[in-house]
């Protein structure tokens, strides 16, 4: 089986390659394409070293990469980390939230990435019409919505945020991860874990939602997230993902970014520059992989530290071990489910329509793209109906989704004015965010 990765110069490509090599799914070739050939040339040897038994090829065009591929992964960033760092800095300096997928910076990223992804999707439609497009590209929910509405491809949007949060709660409750069924509702980077149901082994009683134990235990609730994100009242009835904090408390996030003296985008850009210098100096594949492990450890350790603590520096410690991360695990899970004989339950970005035609996330329309627990299998994606969210969460979700629909429309029309207007009502936006939008990098770029 042939698999393609568009955005193969991305620094998580070796993680996916390693997962494919150990998957047992019969992947024989991984074809890489990236709009930046120099970046791809630097990372391709690390990808190859991470995927024993798989032929890793570098393609000069997206058409050559996707041709004859059964799966096409897409993880692009039009404008690179430089554009992200610019947008986040401009926002923070203006006193509005700067985060790559939320608010003004998120809308700007959508303006760049949605047109770029649609151009690549047209190539997939032409060269590999039967392939499944698995989208990592941010803002993942908005990009997936555009792909679902504008192409004929089978599209599954994925993100590791639900997996990471669920894993933390499963460990906190000492549950068997294979013995629980989860409830998840929302949109990408604005989602809530609503249930972890454990079946009675005797079958005599209905499944029990083990989250109820946490809702009555404030001490354990506060251990789920990094210090400083949520209080217990904000986790009543559903466990929010980290990104909900940005929608609830954008001003607090701005204050912490200013206290840190940097932004997440600037921090990642610095780490990338260090990595590529180390790769250029590496004298062997082993040295290159060691440099890459140090990079991934530093990147992962710094996740949400600015937002939680106003601290950009990661904790000390050596490089992380070669274990599966949420990023590659969710991609492999999607592939395995789509090829498997039995549907698998997982959280994906997809259309909000159950097999019976109604909305799975009851707060939103059936035509919306949502992030939701679903059964994924050979027959496609079947969203599972979710219970209503607590009223404050539901109101936040409706407001954010109303703005995101307009962000997608703005990207498709190439009209930043539509996005700026929608930012006024976005919970992490406001009039100040709308005013700063014309200073962000909103122009779609070739990829």
C-alpha positions in Angstrom: 0.0 0.0 0.0 1.2 3.5 -0.9 0.6 6.4 1.4 1.3 10.1 0.7 2.1 12.9 3.1 1.5 16.5 1.8 3.6 18.8 4.0 6.2 16.1 4.4 8.7 18.7 5.5 6.7 19.2 8.7 8.5 18.3 11.8 6.1 15.6 12.9 6.6 13.6 9.7 9.1 11.2 11.3 6.5 10.4 14.0 3.9 9.4 11.4 6.5 7.4 9.4 7.6 5.5 12.5 3.9 4.6 13.3 3.3 3.4 9.7 6.4 1.2 9.9 5.2 -0.5 13.0 1.5 -0.7 12.0 1.4 -4.0 10.3 -1.0 -2.5 7.7 1.2 -3.3 4.7 2.5 0.2 4.0 5.3 -0.3 1.4 5.9 3.3 0.3 5.6 6.7 2.0 5.7 9.5 -0.6 6.6 13.0 0.7 5.9 16.3 -0.9 6.5 19.8 0.5 6.4 23.2 -1.0 9.8 24.0 0.6 12.2 21.5 -1.0 15.1 22.6 1.2 13.1 21.9 4.4 12.0 18.5 2.9 15.6 17.6 2.0 16.7 18.2 5.6 13.9 16.2 7.3 13.6 13.3 4.7 16.6 11.3 6.0 15.1 11.4 9.5 11.8 10.2 8.1 13.5 7.4 6.3 15.5 6.4 9.4 12.3 6.3 11.4 10.5 3.9 9.0 12.5 0.7 8.5 10.9 -1.5 5.9 9.2 1.3 4.1 10.5 3.0 1.0 10.5 6.8 1.7 10.4 8.8 -1.6 10.6 12.5 -2.2 8.2 13.9 -4.9 8.7 17.1 -6.7 5.0 17.7 -7.2 1.9 16.9 -5.2 0.5 14.9 -8.2 3.5 12.6 -8.2 3.2 12.1 -4.4 -0.5 11.2 -4.3 -0.7 9.2 -7.5 -1.7 5.5 -6.7 -1.9 6.3 -2.9 -4.6 4.7 -0.8 -4.3 7.3 1.9 -3.2 10.9 1.7 -2.2 12.7 4.9 -2.2 16.5 4.8 -0.3 18.6 7.3 0.6 21.9 5.6 1.3 25.3 7.0 1.1 28.0 4.3 3.5 30.8 5.2 5.4 28.5 7.7 6.1 29.2 11.3 7.2 32.7 10.3 3.7 33.7 9.4 2.3 32.1 12.7 4.9 34.0 14.8 4.1 37.2 13.0 0.4 36.9 13.5 0.7 36.0 17.2 3.1 38.8 17.9 0.9 41.4 16.2 -2.1 40.2 18.2 -0.3 40.2 21.5 1.2 43.6 21.0 -2.4 44.9 20.3 -3.7 43.3 23.4 -5.8 40.6 21.7 -5.5 36.9 21.8 -2.8 35.5 19.5 -3.0 31.7 19.0 -2.6 29.9 15.7 -6.1 28.3 15.7 -8.3 30.6 17.8 -9.5 34.1 17.3 -7.8 36.5 14.9 -4.7 34.5 14.3 -6.8 31.4 13.8 -8.9 33.2 11.2 -5.8 34.4 9.4 -4.4 30.9 9.3 -7.7 29.7 7.8 -7.4 32.4 5.1 -4.0 31.0 4.2 -4.5 27.2 4.7 -8.0 26.7 3.3 -7.3 27.8 -0.2 -3.9 26.0 -0.2 -5.5 22.8 1.0 -8.3 23.1 -1.6 -5.6 23.4 -4.4 -4.0 20.2 -3.1 -7.3 18.4 -2.7 -8.1 19.1 -6.4 -4.8 17.3 -7.2 -5.9 14.3 -5.1 -9.4 14.3 -6.8 -7.6 14.1 -10.2 -4.8 11.7 -9.4 -6.2 9.5 -6.6 -10.0 9.9 -6.5 -10.4 6.8 -4.4 -8.0 7.8 -1.7 -9.1 8.9 1.7 -7.7 12.3 2.7 -6.8 12.4 6.4 -6.4 16.1 7.4 -4.1 17.3 10.1 -3.9 20.8 8.7 -4.9 23.6 11.1 -7.4 25.1 11.8 -8.4 21.4 11.4 -12.2 21.9 11.9 -12.4 24.8 9.4 -10.2 23.1 6.9 -12.2 19.9 7.1 -15.4 21.8 6.7 -14.1 23.4 3.5 -12.9 20.1 2.1 -16.2 18.4 2.9 -18.2 21.1 1.2 -16.0 21.8 -1.8 -14.6 18.4 -2.9 -15.9 14.9 -3.7 -13.2 13.2 -1.6 -13.7 11.1 1.5 -12.2 13.3 4.2 -11.5 12.6 7.8 -10.2 15.4 10.0 -8.1 14.4 13.0 -6.5 16.1 16.0 -4.6 14.7 19.0 -6.2 17.0 21.6 -9.2 14.7 22.4 -6.8 11.7 22.6 -4.4 13.4 25.0 -7.2 14.7 27.3 -8.9 11.3 27.3 -5.7 9.5 28.1 -5.1 11.8 31.1 -8.6 11.2 32.5 -8.4 7.5 31.9 -5.1 7.3 33.9 -6.6 9.5 36.7 -9.5 7.1 37.1 -7.3 4.0 36.8 -9.4 2.7 33.9 -8.6 0.2 31.2 -8.5 2.3 28.0 -9.7 -0.6 26.0 -12.7 -1.0 28.2 -14.3 2.4 28.0 -16.5 4.2 25.5 -16.2 8.0 25.4 -18.4 10.9 24.7 -16.9 13.9 23.0 -18.7 17.0 21.7 -17.8 20.3 20.1 -15.7 21.7 17.3 -11.9 21.4 16.8 -10.1 23.1 19.7 -13.4 23.8 21.4 -14.4 20.4 22.6 -15.5 18.7 25.8 -15.2 15.1 27.1 -18.7 14.3 28.3 -18.5 10.6 29.2 -16.2 7.7 29.9 -18.6 4.8 30.1 -17.4 1.5 31.6 -19.5 -1.5 30.8 -20.6 -3.8 33.6 -18.8 -7.1 32.9 -21.8 -9.1 33.9 -24.2 -7.2 31.6 -26.6 -6.9 34.5 -26.4 -3.1 34.7 -26.1 -0.3 32.1 -22.7 1.3 31.4 -21.5 3.7 34.1 -20.2 7.2 33.3 -17.1 7.2 35.4 -16.7 11.0 35.0 -19.3 11.4 37.7 -16.6 10.5 40.2 -14.6 13.5 39.1 -17.4 16.0 39.1 -17.8 15.4 42.9 -14.0 15.5 43.6 -12.6 19.0 43.1 -9.0 17.9 44.0 -8.9 15.3 41.2 -10.7 17.6 38.7 -8.0 20.2 39.1 -5.3 17.6 38.4 -6.5 17.1 34.8 -5.0 20.3 33.4 -2.0 22.4 34.0 -2.2 24.8 36.8 -4.1 28.0 36.1 -6.4 27.0 33.3 -9.8 26.2 34.8 -11.6 26.3 38.1 -14.0 23.5 39.1 -17.2 25.5 38.1 -15.9 25.5 34.5 -15.6 21.7 34.5 -19.1 21.0 35.8 -20.8 18.3 33.7 -18.1 18.1 31.0 -14.3 18.2 30.9 -13.1 21.0 28.6 -10.0 20.6 26.4 -7.2 23.1 27.0 -8.3 25.3 24.1 -11.6 26.1 25.8 -9.5 28.3 28.2 -8.6 30.5 25.3 -12.3 31.1 24.5 -13.3 31.6 28.1 -10.4 33.8 29.2 -8.7 35.4 26.2 -7.5 38.4 28.2 -5.9 36.2 30.8 -4.1 34.3 28.0 -2.9 37.7 26.6 -1.5 38.7 30.0 0.4 35.5 30.4 1.9 35.7 26.9 3.1 39.2 27.7 4.5 38.0 30.9 6.5 35.3 29.1 7.9 37.8 26.7 7.2 35.6 23.7 4.5 33.6 21.9 4.1 29.9 21.2 4.8 30.5 17.5 8.0 32.3 18.2 9.1 29.6 20.6 8.5 26.9 18.1 10.2 28.9 15.4 13.3 29.1 17.6 13.3 25.4 18.2 12.9 24.7 14.5 15.9 26.9 13.7 18.0 25.0 16.3 16.9 21.7 14.9 17.7 22.4 11.3 21.1 23.7 12.3 21.7 20.4 14.2 20.5 18.4 11.2 22.9 20.2 8.9 25.7 19.5 11.2 24.8 15.8 11.9 27.5 13.4 10.8 25.3 10.3 10.8 21.6 9.2 10.8 21.9 8.4 14.5 23.0 12.0 15.3 20.2 13.4 13.2 17.6 11.3 15.0 19.1 12.3 18.4 18.7 16.0 17.4 15.1 15.3 16.3 14.3 13.6 19.6 15.6 16.6 21.5 13.4 18.9 19.4 10.2 16.9 20.0 10.9 16.7 23.7 11.4 20.4 24.0 8.3 21.1 21.8 6.1 18.8 23.8 7.3 19.9 27.2 6.5 23.6 26.3 2.9 22.8 25.3 0.5 25.3 26.9 3.1 26.6 29.4 2.7 30.2 28.2 -1.1 30.0 28.5 -1.1 28.2 31.9 1.9 30.0 33.6 3.2 32.8 31.5 6.4 30.8 31.2 7.9 29.9 27.8 10.8 27.8 29.1 10.1 24.0 29.2 11.1 22.0 32.3 14.4 20.3 32.3 15.1 16.7 31.5 16.5 14.6 28.7 15.1 13.7 25.4 11.8 11.9 25.3 11.9 8.2 24.5 10.8 6.8 21.1 7.2 6.2 22.2 3.9 6.8 20.3 2.6 10.3 20.6 -1.0 11.4 20.2 -0.2 12.9 16.8 0.9 9.7 15.1 -1.4 7.4 17.2 -4.5 9.2 16.0 -3.4 9.1 12.4 -2.7 5.4 12.6 -6.0 4.7 14.4 -7.9 6.4 11.6 -6.1 4.3 8.9 -6.7 1.1 10.8 -10.3 1.8 11.4 -11.0 2.7 7.8 -9.4 -0.6 6.7 -10.8 -2.8 9.4 -13.7 -5.2 9.4 -15.2 -3.8 12.6 -15.9 -0.1 13.1 -13.8 1.6 15.7 -14.9 4.4 18.1 -12.7 7.5 17.9 -13.0 11.3 17.8 -12.8 12.9 14.4 -13.7 16.1 12.6 -16.6 15.3 10.2 -20.0 16.4 9.2 -22.5 16.7 12.1 -24.9 14.2 10.6 -25.7 10.8 12.2 -26.8 7.9 10.0 -30.4 8.8 10.8 -29.8 12.3 9.4 -30.0 14.4 12.6 -27.2 16.3 14.3 -24.8 14.4 16.5 -23.8 17.6 18.4 -27.3 18.8 19.2 -26.2 22.5 19.6 -25.2 22.8 15.9 -26.6 22.1 12.5 -26.3 18.8 10.7 -24.4 20.5 7.9 -21.7 21.8 10.2 -18.3 20.2 10.6 -17.8 19.2 14.2 -15.4 17.3 16.4 -17.3 14.3 17.8 -17.1 10.7 18.9 -17.9 8.5 15.9 -17.8 5.0 14.6 -15.2 4.8 11.8 -14.9 1.9 9.5 -14.9 0.7 5.9 -18.3 2.3 5.4 -17.0 5.7 6.4 -17.7 7.9 9.5 -20.9 7.6 11.5 -21.1 10.3 14.2 -22.6 9.1 17.5 -25.4 11.2 19.0 -24.2 13.2 22.0 -26.1 14.6 24.9 -26.6 18.4 25.3 -23.6 20.2 26.7 -23.9 22.2 29.9 -25.6 25.6 29.1 -22.5 27.8 29.4 -20.5 25.4 27.2 -23.3 25.2 24.6 -23.6 29.0 24.4 -19.8 29.3 23.9 -19.9 26.6 21.2 -22.7 28.3 19.3 -20.9 31.7 19.3 -17.6 30.2 18.2 -19.1 28.1 15.4 -21.1 31.1 14.0 -17.9 33.0 13.6 -16.0 30.0 12.2 -18.7 29.5 9.4 -17.9 33.1 8.4 -14.1 32.5 8.6 -14.5 29.6 6.1 -16.7 31.8 3.8 -14.0 34.5 4.0 -11.3 32.1 3.0 -13.3 30.7 0.1 -14.1 34.2 -1.1 -10.6 35.6 -0.5 -12.3 38.4 1.5 -10.6 39.2 4.8 -13.3 41.8 5.5 -15.8 38.9 6.1 -13.5 37.4 8.7 -12.9 40.7 10.4 -16.6 41.3 10.8 -17.1 37.8 12.2 -14.3 38.4 14.7 -16.4 41.0 16.5 -18.7 38.3 17.9 -16.2 35.5 18.3 -15.7 34.7 22.1 -11.9 35.0 21.7 -12.2 38.1 19.4 -14.0 41.4 19.8 -13.8 44.8 18.1 -10.1 45.1 18.9 -9.4 41.8 17.2 -11.3 42.9 14.1 -9.3 46.1 14.0 -6.0 44.3 14.0 -6.9 41.8 11.4 -5.7 43.8 8.4 -2.2 43.6 9.9 -2.1 39.8 9.9 -0.9 37.6 7.0 -4.2 36.7 5.4 -3.2 36.1 1.8 -3.5 32.6 0.6 0.0 31.2 -0.4 1.0 28.6 -2.9 1.9 25.2 -1.5 
